[in-house]
Amino acid sequence: MKDVVISTDKLTKKFGDFIATNEITFDVHAGEIFGFLGANGAGRRRQ
């Protein structure tokens, strides 16, 4: 098994009243390609 290089446990991120992530948990292992995208594909919120 490859080493875990990123690990989250119940990660929550808020921007004012907007909740971008709500208690997400995941691991990323060495050699994996990982992307975390928002609704618009840019990983950020536009107003």
N, C-alpha and C positions, 0 to 999 in steps of 0.2 A: 504494500500500500504506500502511496506517495504521501509526503509530509503535507500537513495543513499549513498554508501560508496566510490565509485570511479566515477568521472565524467570527461570526456574530451570534449573539443570543438575545432575542427579544429587542432588536434594534428599532427604536421609534425616532422619527425626525419630523418636527413640526415647523412650519413657517407661518407664524401668527395662528389663525384658526385652521389653516390647511394642514392636514396630516399627509405627509409625503410617504412615509413608511409606518406601518403599525405592527410592532412586535414581530419582525421577520427574523428568522434564524437560518443560517446557512454556513457551509464551509467551502472554501476554494482550496484545491490541492495543487501542489507543485506541478507545473506543466499544463494546467488547464487554462483555457481562454474563457474569461468571464466578463459579462457586461450586465449592468443593471440600469435599465432605461425607464424613463418616465412615459406618461401617456402620449407625449408628442415625440418620443424617440430620442430626445436630447438629454434626458436625465435631469431636467429642470422644469420649473413651472413658468409659463408665460401668462401675462395678464392682458 
